[in-house]
Amino acid sequence: MNPLRGRRILLTRTRQQAGSLAEALQALGAEIQIAPMIAIAPPDSFAPLDTALQNLSHFDWLILTSGNGVQVFSERTARLGITPQQMPGLKIAAIGPTTAQALQKSGWPIDCIPKAYVAESLLEEMRDLVPGKHVLLVRAKTARDLIPKAFLQLGAHLTIAEAYQTILPPDADAQLQAIFSDASHWPHMVTFTSASTVQNFFSLLRLAGFPMLPTGVASASIGPITSQALREHGIKPDVEAAEHTIPGLAAAIATHYAR
């Protein structure tokens, strides 16, 4: 059964991360178009992160909120010669199973994964665990302030270390204009996996001459935060993944078209 046969689906993830979603959708019969709306770049400086990692034993909790953060964390700890065995008292929270699996592959055990893979659920899960504790939050340069504000109000001693930043790929505008230059090759659906992909997509779409998503082009969101970003651009998502993961998004798209 190929519920996506004949459907063109545009992916806006980073080129390095688009592969798993592309493979899942292609296996269901979809034709894939890729126009990355974000790229991952190093922070302005690794010094604050490296300093925090060199003092990792002083923290009670380490929190990672993305696979990109895990990759940088793993690379920097390896570079600094820091191993899980040196941190017996450290507890680690990951925002979702993909982040947790990436950490576990590097040998770091996981102590907390929220029921829903969003910051609100992580906050609820850790509300009674962080008061008075020293917490290191490793994240992107630009991120929501929900967790920092809440943890500080709860009495946690919070350190935030930037692991990476998201930027607009230099060729993103040309790629998007090429895709939307011929109506016969417009995607049937555009997928969004973060608020950043939404913001950059619609900024460039307007530059391509489209004030809104063209009629007949559906949208798919990985979760509620991304969906909210779409609504802020006047788009009600046609699909929102029940499980906020790449497999969950692929399954939700398949269910949508199977109907």
N, C-alpha and C positions, 0 to 999 in steps of 0.2 A: 504493500500500500504506500503510495506516494502522495500525501495530501497537498504537497507544495509544488507538484509538477506544473510547469508553466508560469510559476510565480517568480518575479524578479524581486529580490530583497536586498536593500542597501544597508551595509554595515558601517557604523561610524566610529567603532572602537579604534584604538591604536592599531597600526598594521601588525605589530608583533603579537597582539592579543586577539586579533580577529579570527585566527585560524580555527580555534575550537568551535566557535559559533558557526563559522562558515562550513566546517565539516559536518556539524550536526544538521544544519539546514539542507545542505547538498544531499545528505543521506535520505532526506525526506522528499527530494525531487526539486528543490529550489535552484534557481539561477542566481548566483551571488554577484553583487556589485560592492566594491569597497571604496570608500572615500573617508579616510580617517579624519575626524574632527579634533582630535587631540594627539599630542605626542608627549612622551615622558622625557624630562630633562633633569639633570642633576640640580640640587639646590644651589643657591648663590655661593654657599660654602658648606663643606662637610664638617667644619670644626665644631659647631655646637652639638651635632649628632655624635661625633667621635668622642667628645668630652663626656657626654651622657653615657655612652657605652662603656667608656673606661671606668665609670663609676657605677656600673650596672648593679653591682653587689649591694649598693646602698638603697636600691629600690625594692619595694614590696611587690609591686605590680608593673608589668610591661603590657601595653596595649597596642595592637596593630590593627589597622582598619582597612587594609587593602593588600592585594597580592604584590603590587608595586612596592609598597612599604616593606613587605617581607623580603623581597629580592634585595633591596638596598641594605636592610638590616643584616641579612645573611652575608652579603659581600663585605660589609664594613666590619662585622664581628670576626670574620675569617681573616681579614686584613690585619686586624688588631690582635689576633691570637686569642680571642675570647670564645670559650666553649660552654655548652650547657652544664657540663660537669663542674665548672667553676662557680655556678650560681644555684646551689641547692635550695636556697630560700626564696628564690624568685618565682612568682606566679605569673602566668601569661594568659591574656585574654585575646581572642581573635574574633573579628566581627562576623565571620561566617565559615562554612566548611572549606571553601577553596583556600582562604587565607590560612586556616588551621592546617590543612594538608601540606601547604607549602612550607610552613614552619616545621612541621613534624618531619618532613623530608630532610631538613637541615639538622635534625636531631633535637629540636626544642619541644618539650612537652607542653600540652595545652591544658589549662585549668578551667577555662570558661569560654563557652560559645553561646550566644543568646539564642532564644527560640526563633526569633525573626532576625534576619540579617541586616538590621539597620541600627543606627546609633541609639534611637529611642529604646529599642529592646535591650541593647547592651547596657545602657544606663539603668534600666529597671533591674536587670540581672545583677548588677554590681552595686546597687544603691547601699546595701548593708555591708559591703566588703571593703570600701575605700575610705570611710571616715578615719582620719588620723594617719592614713597610710601614705607612703611616698610612691607616687605613680609616674611612670614615664610613658608618654603618649607619642608614638612615632607615626607621622602622617605626612600628607602633602603640604606644600607651602600655603595653598589656599584650600580651606576646608571649613565645614560648618562648625560653629562655636558651641553647639549644644552640649557635648561631653565636657569640654573645659569649664564652661560656666557652671554646669550642674555639679561637677566634682569639687570645684572650689567652694560652692555653697554647702556641700556635704562635709567639708573640712579636710579634704585630701590635700596633700602637698604635691602639687602637679608641676611636672616639667614637660614642655612640649619641644620635640626635636623634629625639624624638617628633614625628610629623607629624599624628597624629590619635588618637582613642580611640573604642572601640566602647561603645555604651550600649544599654540596653533601651528600645525605643520605648514611649512612655507608654500607647499603646492596645493593646499586644501581648496582654495578658491577656484583654481583652474580645474581640479578634479570634479568639484560639484557643478561648475558651469558646464563641463563636458557631459555629465550625466543628464542634466536637465535641459540641454540644448535641443534635444529631439524627443518630442512627446511620445513617439512610438517606442522609445527605450526608457521611459520613466520607470522607476521602481514601482511595484505594487505596494510595497511597504518599506518604511525606514525604521531601523532598530536603534534604540538609544539605551546606553548602559551607564550613564551618569548625567548629572545636571550640566557638566561642562560640555559634553557632546551636544546637548540640546542648545545651549547658549551659542556655541560656535556655529552650529548648523544653521540656525535661523538668521544669525548675523550675515553669514555668507549667502544664504538663500536670497535675502533681500538684495544683496549686491548683484546676484544673478538675475534680478528682475522679477522675483516672486515675493510679494508682501506676505503671503501665507503658503502653507503646504498646498500644492495643487489638488483640486478636487479629484478624488479617486485614488489618491496616494494615502495609504493607511500608516499608522504609527504604532510601534510596539515599545513598551517600557519594561526595564528590568525590575522596577520596584517603585514604591510610593514617592520617594524623594525625586526620582527622575520624572515620574508622572506629574508631580507638582510643578516641576520646571516646564513641562509641556503645557500645562494649563495656563501658566503665566504668559505663554506665547499664544494663547487662544486655541490650543489644541487639546481636545479630550482624547486620551489614548484609546485606540481601538483594542489594544492588548496590554495587560499588565501581568507579569509573571507572578504566580502565587508563591513560588519559591524563588527568592531573589538571587538566582544563580544563572549561569549560562545554560546549563541543561534545562532549568526551569523556564527560561525565556524561550528556548527552542520548542519545548513541549507546549507552551501557551500559544505560540504562533501556529503550530500544527493543529491544535484544537480549534483555533479560530477559523482556519480555512477548511477544516474537516466538516464544519457545520454547513 
